[in-house]
């Protein structure tokens, strides 16, 4: 079952969405309605939902503040609002989908299907039958929308974040898109000379060709990619590099 929370300050809208969840989706477990920012944050910390329907306008507060006060990578987000101008901000906050009010049933079904697939893929590493890293062959298994593939770790130049997906940049210039978030691969490869240099990049230290000085600096990779180093990451990165 997928534990599901509704964050909505309009009672009528919240109850309508609750009825849709109960009647349309057998695998969604409704755990409650949060009417404001504090309730939403408390619900998320206590109940740890896998899916959150998030209204943007919460009285005088913003639904996006919920994401700032919790670890949004732990759950999927479906934005619900009456205002289309929040689309770009929703994407930047890694929302899996965006639904305008009044709710359209087909849009709701499509959004839940997207979230369901992402949640199922997130749960794969916790399954003991799934082998994440083959140490004998020095390979890593990658979850894609089509299944699992494996790639030699030394062939990975870096991994970049693209919303809730990860993009593997390989030595031969090709790219592989994974349906998992960058943080999952950061944990998987933390002992394999991979370092998070920016919120959007995880790099293979073996493929750093040159470091260019600057406020945070830049890393020139062997595939020609130039990656900005986050200001807060500079000192950590310099510890790994011989300048």
Helices and strands as residue ranges (DSSP letters): E 2-7, H 11-24, E 28-34, H 37-47, E 51-55, E 57-58, E 61-62, H 64-69, G 72-74, E 76-81, G 84-86, H 87-92, E 97-100, H 105-123, G 124-126, E 133-134, E 139-144, E 147-152, G 153-155, E 156-162, E 165-170, E 175-178, H 182-188, E 194-198, E 201-204, G 205-207, E 208-212, E 218-221, E 226-228, G 231-233, H 234-240
